[in-house]
């Protein structure tokens, strides 16, 4: 799957968002700044009816601009319409 993803970019109407995957936090961990969850960027290309057509995702070092923007540029064709929060 990673091999295929590396040869294709998503285009047209594309929705992107970050997600977090990981284990549950204990009560003690909830009070600490660090998290045991890993951030990922998920990108979905919409079909002509607004449904999902293709999907791509990538593990991120953080959800800050310096890590998100290069991942977006890697997965989305320039000139696409990006939807995100």
Biopython code that builds the backbone (N, CA, C, O; Angstrom):
import numpy as np
from Bio.PDB.StructureBuilder import StructureBuilder

atoms = [
    (1, "UNK", "N", (0.821, -1.187, 0.000)),
    (1, "UNK", "CA", (0.000, 0.000, 0.000)),
    (1, "UNK", "C", (0.868, 1.255, 0.000)),
    (1, "UNK", "O", (0.574, 2.206, -0.724)),
    (2, "UNK", "N", (1.926, 1.270, 0.797)),
    (2, "UNK", "CA", (2.819, 2.428, 0.836)),
    (2, "UNK", "C", (3.472, 2.647, -0.524)),
    (2, "UNK", "O", (3.675, 3.789, -0.938)),
    (3, "UNK", "N", (3.803, 1.561, -1.223)),
    (3, "UNK", "CA", (4.391, 1.677, -2.554)),
    (3, "UNK", "C", (3.417, 2.347, -3.515)),
    (3, "UNK", "O", (3.803, 3.234, -4.277)),
    (4, "UNK", "N", (2.164, 1.927, -3.481)),
    (4, "UNK", "CA", (1.143, 2.511, -4.349)),
    (4, "UNK", "C", (0.927, 3.978, -4.001)),
    (4, "UNK", "O", (0.861, 4.819, -4.897)),
    (5, "UNK", "N", (0.815, 4.300, -2.706)),
    (5, "UNK", "CA", (0.627, 5.689, -2.272)),
    (5, "UNK", "C", (1.748, 6.593, -2.768)),
    (5, "UNK", "O", (1.504, 7.752, -3.105)),
    (6, "UNK", "N", (2.966, 6.081, -2.817)),
    (6, "UNK", "CA", (4.098, 6.914, -3.224)),
    (6, "UNK", "C", (4.045, 7.280, -4.707)),
    (6, "UNK", "O", (4.784, 8.165, -5.139)),
    (7, "UNK", "N", (3.192, 6.624, -5.499)),
    (7, "UNK", "CA", (3.104, 6.892, -6.931)),
    (7, "UNK", "C", (1.873, 7.706, -7.334)),
    (7, "UNK", "O", (1.702, 8.025, -8.510)),
    (8, "UNK", "N", (1.021, 8.042, -6.375)),
    (8, "UNK", "CA", (-0.208, 8.756, -6.690)),
    (8, "UNK", "C", (-0.391, 9.956, -5.765)),
    (8, "UNK", "O", (0.005, 9.924, -4.600)),
    (9, "UNK", "N", (-0.996, 11.012, -6.302)),
    (9, "UNK", "CA", (-1.396, 12.163, -5.502)),
    (9, "UNK", "C", (-2.900, 12.298, -5.608)),
    (9, "UNK", "O", (-3.490, 11.964, -6.636)),
    (10, "UNK", "N", (-3.515, 12.784, -4.557)),
    (10, "UNK", "CA", (-4.954, 13.007, -4.568)),
    (10, "UNK", "C", (-5.224, 14.394, -5.149)),
    (10, "UNK", "O", (-4.420, 15.310, -4.974)),
    (11, "UNK", "N", (-6.353, 14.548, -5.838)),
    (11, "UNK", "CA", (-6.657, 15.818, -6.472)),
    (11, "UNK", "C", (-8.128, 16.113, -6.481)),
    (11, "UNK", "O", (-8.933, 15.323, -5.988)),
    (12, "UNK", "N", (-8.489, 17.266, -7.048)),
    (12, "UNK", "CA", (-9.889, 17.686, -7.078)),
    (12, "UNK", "C", (-10.288, 18.219, -5.717)),
    (12, "UNK", "O", (-9.559, 19.011, -5.119)),
    (13, "UNK", "N", (-11.439, 17.791, -5.223)),
    (13, "UNK", "CA", (-11.891, 18.162, -3.883)),
    (13, "UNK", "C", (-11.290, 17.168, -2.894)),
    (13, "UNK", "O", (-11.554, 15.968, -2.973)),
    (14, "UNK", "N", (-10.485, 17.670, -1.966)),
    (14, "UNK", "CA", (-9.760, 16.827, -1.024)),
    (14, "UNK", "C", (-9.997, 17.338, 0.393)),
    (14, "UNK", "O", (-9.907, 18.537, 0.655)),
    (15, "UNK", "N", (-10.300, 16.418, 1.299)),
    (15, "UNK", "CA", (-10.489, 16.780, 2.702)),
    (15, "UNK", "C", (-9.344, 16.199, 3.517)),
    (15, "UNK", "O", (-8.979, 15.036, 3.346)),
    (16, "UNK", "N", (-8.776, 17.017, 4.410)),
    (16, "UNK", "CA", (-7.645, 16.578, 5.225)),
    (16, "UNK", "C", (-7.897, 16.912, 6.692)),
    (16, "UNK", "O", (-8.492, 17.940, 7.013)),
    (17, "UNK", "N", (-7.437, 16.034, 7.572)),
    (17, "UNK", "CA", (-7.566, 16.275, 9.011)),
    (17, "UNK", "C", (-6.549, 15.409, 9.734)),
    (17, "UNK", "O", (-6.051, 14.422, 9.193)),
    (18, "UNK", "N", (-6.252, 15.799, 10.967)),
    (18, "UNK", "CA", (-5.369, 14.982, 11.777)),
    (18, "UNK", "C", (-6.204, 14.050, 12.640)),
    (18, "UNK", "O", (-7.319, 14.379, 13.045)),
    (19, "UNK", "N", (-5.636, 12.876, 12.913)),
    (19, "UNK", "CA", (-6.267, 11.926, 13.823)),
    (19, "UNK", "C", (-5.179, 11.448, 14.783)),
    (19, "UNK", "O", (-3.988, 11.574, 14.497)),
    (20, "UNK", "N", (-5.595, 10.905, 15.912)),
    (20, "UNK", "CA", (-4.660, 10.395, 16.902)),
    (20, "UNK", "C", (-4.993, 8.933, 17.174)),
    (20, "UNK", "O", (-6.146, 8.585, 17.428)),
    (21, "UNK", "N", (-3.975, 8.086, 17.119)),
    (21, "UNK", "CA", (-4.152, 6.662, 17.359)),
    (21, "UNK", "C", (-3.231, 6.268, 18.507)),
    (21, "UNK", "O", (-2.052, 6.619, 18.525)),
    (22, "UNK", "N", (-3.784, 5.537, 19.458)),
    (22, "UNK", "CA", (-2.952, 5.098, 20.568)),
    (22, "UNK", "C", (-3.778, 4.519, 21.690)),
    (22, "UNK", "O", (-4.998, 4.393, 21.585)),
    (23, "UNK", "N", (-3.100, 4.171, 22.762)),
    (23, "UNK", "CA", (-3.741, 3.547, 23.900)),
    (23, "UNK", "C", (-4.440, 4.537, 24.812)),
    (23, "UNK", "O", (-4.331, 5.753, 24.654)),
    (24, "UNK", "N", (-5.159, 3.978, 25.768)),
    (24, "UNK", "CA", (-5.854, 4.793, 26.758)),
    (24, "UNK", "C", (-4.843, 5.430, 27.700)),
    (24, "UNK", "O", (-3.754, 4.902, 27.925)),
    (25, "UNK", "N", (-5.229, 6.571, 28.242)),
    (25, "UNK", "CA", (-4.404, 7.243, 29.236)),
    (25, "UNK", "C", (-4.911, 6.918, 30.630)),
    (25, "UNK", "O", (-6.114, 6.794, 30.859)),
    (26, "UNK", "N", (-3.978, 6.784, 31.548)),
    (26, "UNK", "CA", (-4.371, 6.637, 32.941)),
    (26, "UNK", "C", (-4.741, 8.027, 33.473)),
    (26, "UNK", "O", (-4.461, 9.031, 32.818)),
    (27, "UNK", "N", (-5.363, 8.093, 34.645)),
    (27, "UNK", "CA", (-5.710, 9.395, 35.240)),
    (27, "UNK", "C", (-4.468, 10.237, 35.453)),
    (27, "UNK", "O", (-4.500, 11.450, 35.243)),
    (28, "UNK", "N", (-3.372, 9.614, 35.868)),
    (28, "UNK", "CA", (-2.123, 10.351, 36.074)),
    (28, "UNK", "C", (-1.631, 10.941, 34.750)),
    (28, "UNK", "O", (-1.222, 12.101, 34.695)),
    (29, "UNK", "N", (-1.672, 10.142, 33.695)),
    (29, "UNK", "CA", (-1.197, 10.604, 32.383)),
    (29, "UNK", "C", (-2.055, 11.731, 31.827)),
    (29, "UNK", "O", (-1.546, 12.585, 31.101)),
    (30, "UNK", "N", (-3.354, 11.753, 32.152)),
    (30, "UNK", "CA", (-4.229, 12.802, 31.647)),
    (30, "UNK", "C", (-3.801, 14.176, 32.143)),
    (30, "UNK", "O", (-4.085, 15.184, 31.496)),
    (31, "UNK", "N", (-3.116, 14.227, 33.293)),
    (31, "UNK", "CA", (-2.664, 15.495, 33.857)),
    (31, "UNK", "C", (-1.306, 15.917, 33.326)),
    (31, "UNK", "O", (-0.863, 17.035, 33.589)),
    (32, "UNK", "N", (-0.642, 15.048, 32.587)),
    (32, "UNK", "CA", (0.657, 15.373, 32.017)),
    (32, "UNK", "C", (0.494, 15.916, 30.608)),
    (32, "UNK", "O", (-0.483, 15.605, 29.927)),
    (33, "UNK", "N", (1.452, 16.730, 30.170)),
    (33, "UNK", "CA", (1.369, 17.362, 28.850)),
    (33, "UNK", "C", (1.555, 16.357, 27.719)),
    (33, "UNK", "O", (0.854, 16.426, 26.709)),
    (34, "UNK", "N", (2.489, 15.427, 27.877)),
    (34, "UNK", "CA", (2.812, 14.481, 26.815)),
    (34, "UNK", "C", (1.681, 13.470, 26.610)),
    (34, "UNK", "O", (0.923, 13.192, 27.539)),
    (35, "UNK", "N", (1.568, 12.933, 25.426)),
    (35, "UNK", "CA", (0.498, 12.001, 25.101)),
    (35, "UNK", "C", (1.086, 10.682, 24.612)),
    (35, "UNK", "O", (2.180, 10.651, 24.049)),
    (36, "UNK", "N", (0.352, 9.596, 24.830)),
    (36, "UNK", "CA", (0.788, 8.303, 24.303)),
    (36, "UNK", "C", (0.114, 8.001, 22.969)),
    (36, "UNK", "O", (0.155, 6.866, 22.495)),
    (37, "UNK", "N", (-0.497, 8.998, 22.372)),
    (37, "UNK", "CA", (-1.163, 8.825, 21.082)),
    (37, "UNK", "C", (-0.270, 9.374, 19.963)),
    (37, "UNK", "O", (0.453, 10.353, 20.149)),
    (38, "UNK", "N", (-0.336, 8.728, 18.812)),
    (38, "UNK", "CA", (0.485, 9.117, 17.665)),
    (38, "UNK", "C", (-0.369, 9.895, 16.670)),
    (38, "UNK", "O", (-1.445, 9.432, 16.293)),
    (39, "UNK", "N", (0.097, 11.088, 16.230)),
    (39, "UNK", "CA", (-0.674, 11.855, 15.251)),
    (39, "UNK", "C", (-0.477, 11.325, 13.831)),
    (39, "UNK", "O", (0.621, 10.921, 13.447)),
    (40, "UNK", "N", (-1.560, 11.336, 13.069)),
    (40, "UNK", "CA", (-1.539, 10.963, 11.657)),
    (40, "UNK", "C", (-2.285, 12.020, 10.861)),
    (40, "UNK", "O", (-3.212, 12.649, 11.372)),
    (41, "UNK", "N", (-1.888, 12.217, 9.617)),
    (41, "UNK", "CA", (-2.644, 13.035, 8.672)),
    (41, "UNK", "C", (-3.440, 12.075, 7.810)),
    (41, "UNK", "O", (-2.886, 11.125, 7.257)),
    (42, "UNK", "N", (-4.731, 12.316, 7.694)),
    (42, "UNK", "CA", (-5.576, 11.511, 6.820)),
    (42, "UNK", "C", (-6.140, 12.438, 5.739)),
    (42, "UNK", "O", (-6.645, 13.520, 6.037)),
    (43, "UNK", "N", (-6.048, 12.001, 4.493)),
    (43, "UNK", "CA", (-6.475, 12.801, 3.343)),
    (43, "UNK", "C", (-7.424, 11.953, 2.504)),
    (43, "UNK", "O", (-7.108, 10.814, 2.160)),
    (44, "UNK", "N", (-8.593, 12.513, 2.174)),
    (44, "UNK", "CA", (-9.609, 11.793, 1.412)),
    (44, "UNK", "C", (-9.978, 12.604, 0.174)),
    (44, "UNK", "O", (-10.339, 13.777, 0.272)),
    (45, "UNK", "N", (-9.884, 11.968, -0.987)),
    (45, "UNK", "CA", (-10.330, 12.590, -2.235)),
    (45, "UNK", "C", (-11.809, 12.264, -2.420)),
    (45, "UNK", "O", (-12.221, 11.111, -2.286)),
    (46, "UNK", "N", (-12.604, 13.287, -2.729)),
    (46, "UNK", "CA", (-14.041, 13.098, -2.922)),
    (46, "UNK", "C", (-14.352, 12.730, -4.369)),
    (46, "UNK", "O", (-13.673, 13.170, -5.297)),
    (47, "UNK", "N", (-15.404, 11.905, -4.546)),
    (47, "UNK", "CA", (-15.872, 11.613, -5.894)),
    (47, "UNK", "C", (-16.846, 12.704, -6.338)),
    (47, "UNK", "O", (-17.031, 13.683, -5.615)),
    (48, "UNK", "N", (-17.464, 12.563, -7.491)),
    (48, "UNK", "CA", (-18.373, 13.587, -8.028)),
    (48, "UNK", "C", (-19.634, 13.781, -7.202)),
    (48, "UNK", "O", (-20.331, 14.783, -7.365)),
    (49, "UNK", "N", (-19.938, 12.837, -6.318)),
    (49, "UNK", "CA", (-21.147, 12.920, -5.494)),
    (49, "UNK", "C", (-20.845, 13.326, -4.056)),
    (49, "UNK", "O", (-21.737, 13.295, -3.208)),
    (50, "UNK", "N", (-19.604, 13.705, -3.768)),
    (50, "UNK", "CA", (-19.213, 14.113, -2.427)),
    (50, "UNK", "C", (-18.825, 12.970, -1.512)),
    (50, "UNK", "O", (-18.518, 13.196, -0.341)),
    (51, "UNK", "N", (-18.832, 11.748, -2.020)),
    (51, "UNK", "CA", (-18.426, 10.591, -1.222)),
    (51, "UNK", "C", (-16.921, 10.368, -1.313)),
    (51, "UNK", "O", (-16.232, 11.068, -2.055)),
    (52, "UNK", "N", (-16.423, 9.423, -0.582)),
    (52, "UNK", "CA", (-14.991, 9.120, -0.579)),
    (52, "UNK", "C", (-14.608, 8.341, -1.828)),
    (52, "UNK", "O", (-15.306, 7.417, -2.246)),
    (53, "UNK", "N", (-13.485, 8.733, -2.413)),
    (53, "UNK", "CA", (-12.976, 8.031, -3.589)),
    (53, "UNK", "C", (-11.661, 7.337, -3.273)),
    (53, "UNK", "O", (-11.546, 6.120, -3.415)),
    (54, "UNK", "N", (-10.675, 8.106, -2.846)),
    (54, "UNK", "CA", (-9.375, 7.559, -2.480)),
    (54, "UNK", "C", (-8.956, 8.120, -1.136)),
    (54, "UNK", "O", (-9.407, 9.191, -0.730)),
    (55, "UNK", "N", (-8.086, 7.386, -0.446)),
    (55, "UNK", "CA", (-7.645, 7.755, 0.890)),
    (55, "UNK", "C", (-6.135, 7.607, 0.979)),
    (55, "UNK", "O", (-5.548, 6.698, 0.393)),
    (56, "UNK", "N", (-5.519, 8.517, 1.722)),
    (56, "UNK", "CA", (-4.097, 8.401, 2.000)),
    (56, "UNK", "C", (-3.869, 8.867, 3.432)),
    (56, "UNK", "O", (-4.580, 9.745, 3.921)),
    (57, "UNK", "N", (-2.894, 8.292, 4.097)),
    (57, "UNK", "CA", (-2.579, 8.744, 5.443)),
    (57, "UNK", "C", (-1.090, 8.596, 5.700)),
    (57, "UNK", "O", (-0.393, 7.819, 5.047)),
    (58, "UNK", "N", (-0.626, 9.370, 6.678)),
    (58, "UNK", "CA", (0.794, 9.365, 7.005)),
    (58, "UNK", "C", (0.970, 9.698, 8.477)),
    (58, "UNK", "O", (0.290, 10.574, 9.012)),
    (59, "UNK", "N", (1.885, 8.995, 9.126)),
    (59, "UNK", "CA", (2.221, 9.310, 10.515)),
    (59, "UNK", "C", (2.978, 10.633, 10.541)),
    (59, "UNK", "O", (3.860, 10.871, 9.717)),
    (60, "UNK", "N", (2.625, 11.487, 11.493)),
    (60, "UNK", "CA", (3.262, 12.789, 11.632)),
    (60, "UNK", "C", (4.120, 12.839, 12.887)),
    (60, "UNK", "O", (3.846, 12.151, 13.870)),
    (61, "UNK", "N", (5.160, 13.662, 12.839)),
    (61, "UNK", "CA", (5.962, 13.884, 14.042)),
    (61, "UNK", "C", (5.177, 14.727, 15.042)),
    (61, "UNK", "O", (5.262, 14.508, 16.250)),
    (62, "UNK", "N", (4.408, 15.701, 14.528)),
    (62, "UNK", "CA", (3.542, 16.538, 15.353)),
    (62, "UNK", "C", (2.445, 17.094, 14.459)),
    (62, "UNK", "O", (2.477, 16.910, 13.242)),
    (63, "UNK", "N", (1.472, 17.775, 15.062)),
    (63, "UNK", "CA", (0.398, 18.374, 14.265)),
    (63, "UNK", "C", (0.668, 19.849, 13.996)),
    (63, "UNK", "O", (-0.251, 20.602, 13.675)),
    (64, "UNK", "N", (1.920, 20.263, 14.125)),
    (64, "UNK", "CA", (2.289, 21.642, 13.865)),
    (64, "UNK", "C", (2.613, 21.833, 12.391)),
    (64, "UNK", "O", (2.950, 20.888, 11.678)),
    (65, "UNK", "N", (2.502, 23.079, 11.958)),
    (65, "UNK", "CA", (2.639, 23.446, 10.548)),
    (65, "UNK", "C", (3.874, 22.856, 9.878)),
    (65, "UNK", "O", (3.793, 22.379, 8.746)),
    (66, "UNK", "N", (5.010, 22.881, 10.559)),
    (66, "UNK", "CA", (6.250, 22.407, 9.928)),
    (66, "UNK", "C", (6.219, 20.921, 9.579)),
    (66, "UNK", "O", (7.032, 20.460, 8.778)),
    (67, "UNK", "N", (5.286, 20.164, 10.172)),
    (67, "UNK", "CA", (5.157, 18.743, 9.841)),
    (67, "UNK", "C", (3.930, 18.447, 8.975)),
    (67, "UNK", "O", (3.947, 17.515, 8.171)),
    (68, "UNK", "N", (2.872, 19.234, 9.138)),
    (68, "UNK", "CA", (1.635, 18.995, 8.393)),
    (68, "UNK", "C", (1.753, 19.465, 6.941)),
    (68, "UNK", "O", (1.363, 18.740, 6.027)),
    (69, "UNK", "N", (2.279, 20.656, 6.722)),
    (69, "UNK", "CA", (2.338, 21.224, 5.369)),
    (69, "UNK", "C", (3.137, 20.336, 4.409)),
    (69, "UNK", "O", (2.651, 20.076, 3.308)),
    (70, "UNK", "N", (4.335, 19.858, 4.763)),
    (70, "UNK", "CA", (5.047, 18.969, 3.830)),
    (70, "UNK", "C", (4.268, 17.680, 3.521)),
    (70, "UNK", "O", (4.315, 17.182, 2.397)),
    (71, "UNK", "N", (3.558, 17.148, 4.511)),
    (71, "UNK", "CA", (2.753, 15.946, 4.275)),
    (71, "UNK", "C", (1.608, 16.247, 3.316)),
    (71, "UNK", "O", (1.300, 15.437, 2.442)),
    (72, "UNK", "N", (0.973, 17.411, 3.474)),
    (72, "UNK", "CA", (-0.093, 17.808, 2.548)),
    (72, "UNK", "C", (0.455, 17.941, 1.129)),
    (72, "UNK", "O", (-0.145, 17.442, 0.177)),
    (73, "UNK", "N", (1.587, 18.610, 0.997)),
    (73, "UNK", "CA", (2.191, 18.803, -0.322)),
    (73, "UNK", "C", (2.585, 17.471, -0.957)),
    (73, "UNK", "O", (2.567, 17.335, -2.180)),
    (74, "UNK", "N", (2.933, 16.508, -0.143)),
    (74, "UNK", "CA", (3.332, 15.187, -0.637)),
    (74, "UNK", "C", (2.137, 14.397, -1.171)),
    (74, "UNK", "O", (2.287, 13.628, -2.120)),
    (75, "UNK", "N", (0.956, 14.574, -0.579)),
    (75, "UNK", "CA", (-0.200, 13.745, -0.911)),
    (75, "UNK", "C", (-1.237, 14.418, -1.815)),
    (75, "UNK", "O", (-2.098, 13.734, -2.368)),
    (76, "UNK", "N", (-1.173, 15.735, -1.976)),
    (76, "UNK", "CA", (-2.225, 16.451, -2.711)),
    (76, "UNK", "C", (-1.636, 17.174, -3.916)),
    (76, "UNK", "O", (-0.616, 17.855, -3.807)),
    (77, "UNK", "N", (-2.284, 17.022, -5.055)),
    (77, "UNK", "CA", (-1.868, 17.685, -6.286)),
    (77, "UNK", "C", (-2.110, 19.189, -6.169)),
    (77, "UNK", "O", (-3.163, 19.612, -5.692)),
    (78, "UNK", "N", (-1.140, 19.997, -6.602)),
    (78, "UNK", "CA", (-1.304, 21.457, -6.588)),
    (78, "UNK", "C", (-2.515, 21.834, -7.418)),
    (78, "UNK", "O", (-2.765, 21.247, -8.471)),
    (79, "UNK", "N", (-3.271, 22.824, -6.938)),
    (79, "UNK", "CA", (-4.472, 23.274, -7.624)),
    (79, "UNK", "C", (-5.736, 22.586, -7.140)),
    (79, "UNK", "O", (-6.830, 22.925, -7.589)),
    (80, "UNK", "N", (-5.608, 21.631, -6.238)),
    (80, "UNK", "CA", (-6.775, 20.941, -5.683)),
    (80, "UNK", "C", (-7.490, 21.861, -4.692)),
    (80, "UNK", "O", (-6.903, 22.807, -4.167)),
    (81, "UNK", "N", (-8.767, 21.562, -4.448)),
    (81, "UNK", "CA", (-9.528, 22.313, -3.448)),
    (81, "UNK", "C", (-9.414, 21.562, -2.127)),
    (81, "UNK", "O", (-9.938, 20.457, -1.989)),
    (82, "UNK", "N", (-8.726, 22.166, -1.152)),
    (82, "UNK", "CA", (-8.510, 21.543, 0.140)),
    (82, "UNK", "C", (-9.571, 21.979, 1.129)),
    (82, "UNK", "O", (-9.813, 23.172, 1.307)),
    (83, "UNK", "N", (-10.208, 21.001, 1.780)),
    (83, "UNK", "CA", (-11.177, 21.251, 2.844)),
    (83, "UNK", "C", (-10.553, 20.760, 4.151)),
    (83, "UNK", "O", (-10.061, 19.635, 4.234)),
    (84, "UNK", "N", (-10.583, 21.612, 5.155)),
    (84, "UNK", "CA", (-10.002, 21.232, 6.439)),
    (84, "UNK", "C", (-10.479, 22.191, 7.509)),
    (84, "UNK", "O", (-11.011, 23.262, 7.218)),
    (85, "UNK", "N", (-10.278, 21.785, 8.757)),
    (85, "UNK", "CA", (-10.589, 22.703, 9.846)),
    (85, "UNK", "C", (-9.308, 23.344, 10.269)),
    (85, "UNK", "O", (-9.302, 24.168, 11.183)),
]
sb = StructureBuilder()
sb.init_structure("model")
sb.init_model(0)
sb.init_chain("A")
sb.init_seg("    ")
for serial, (resi, resn, name, xyz) in enumerate(atoms, 1):
    if name == "N":
        sb.init_residue(resn, " ", resi, " ")
    sb.init_atom(name, np.array(xyz, "f"), 0.0, 1.0, " ", f" {name:<3s}", serial, name[0])
structure = sb.get_structure()
